[in-house]
Amino acid sequence: MALDLGLLRLVKHRKEFSSLYNRIPLSAMDKQTQAIIKDFGVYFEKFPEANVVNMELFLPVFRSLHPSLKDEDVGAYAKVFGNLGVDLSEDDILGLLK
């Protein structure tokens, strides 16, 4: 999940999401990462002024998109969201993009 976590930290930014979304091999990501990346797109549509996904605002959006998720599954996703507050260094971004 380290690669997936790095990718999520990168595409939480609108600019990177917009430039990379169509190039991300979603089928190579785990289902949790796939759902989050797709939902980042929904978030950016709902909040057109946002340049970065605000995780406090994202959780309610995520829950509304996945109403059938069990509380323990929502908790697992919330843990991932909590790990997305850190931004990547330039070296990390370059490594990830390679």
Contacts in CASP RR format, 6 or more apart in sequence:
PFRMAT RR
TARGET T0000
AUTHOR 0000-0000-0000
METHOD contacts of the structure
MODEL  1
MALDLGLLRLVKHRKEFSSLYNRIPLSAMDKQTQAIIKDFGVYFEKFPEA
NVVNMELFLPVFRSLHPSLKDEDVGAYAKVFGNLGVDLSEDDILGLLK
1 30 0 8 1.000
1 33 0 8 1.000
3 96 0 8 1.000
4 29 0 8 1.000
4 30 0 8 1.000
4 32 0 8 1.000
4 33 0 8 1.000
5 80 0 8 1.000
5 83 0 8 1.000
5 84 0 8 1.000
6 88 0 8 1.000
6 92 0 8 1.000
6 96 0 8 1.000
7 24 0 8 1.000
7 29 0 8 1.000
7 33 0 8 1.000
7 37 0 8 1.000
7 96 0 8 1.000
8 33 0 8 1.000
8 36 0 8 1.000
8 37 0 8 1.000
8 80 0 8 1.000
8 84 0 8 1.000
9 84 0 8 1.000
9 85 0 8 1.000
9 86 0 8 1.000
9 87 0 8 1.000
9 88 0 8 1.000
10 16 0 8 1.000
10 20 0 8 1.000
10 88 0 8 1.000
10 93 0 8 1.000
10 96 0 8 1.000
11 17 0 8 1.000
11 20 0 8 1.000
11 21 0 8 1.000
11 24 0 8 1.000
11 37 0 8 1.000
11 40 0 8 1.000
12 40 0 8 1.000
12 52 0 8 1.000
12 53 0 8 1.000
12 84 0 8 1.000
12 85 0 8 1.000
13 51 0 8 1.000
13 52 0 8 1.000
13 53 0 8 1.000
14 44 0 8 1.000
14 50 0 8 1.000
14 51 0 8 1.000
14 52 0 8 1.000
15 51 0 8 1.000
17 40 0 8 1.000
17 41 0 8 1.000
17 44 0 8 1.000
18 44 0 8 1.000
21 37 0 8 1.000
21 41 0 8 1.000
24 37 0 8 1.000
26 34 0 8 1.000
26 37 0 8 1.000
26 38 0 8 1.000
29 37 0 8 1.000
32 76 0 8 1.000
32 77 0 8 1.000
32 80 0 8 1.000
35 66 0 8 1.000
35 77 0 8 1.000
36 62 0 8 1.000
36 77 0 8 1.000
36 80 0 8 1.000
36 81 0 8 1.000
39 58 0 8 1.000
39 61 0 8 1.000
39 62 0 8 1.000
39 65 0 8 1.000
40 53 0 8 1.000
40 58 0 8 1.000
42 61 0 8 1.000
42 65 0 8 1.000
43 50 0 8 1.000
43 53 0 8 1.000
43 57 0 8 1.000
43 58 0 8 1.000
43 61 0 8 1.000
44 50 0 8 1.000
44 53 0 8 1.000
46 61 0 8 1.000
47 54 0 8 1.000
47 57 0 8 1.000
53 84 0 8 1.000
55 81 0 8 1.000
55 82 0 8 1.000
55 84 0 8 1.000
55 85 0 8 1.000
58 81 0 8 1.000
59 78 0 8 1.000
59 81 0 8 1.000
62 74 0 8 1.000
62 77 0 8 1.000
62 81 0 8 1.000
63 69 0 8 1.000
63 74 0 8 1.000
66 74 0 8 1.000
69 77 0 8 1.000
88 96 0 8 1.000
END
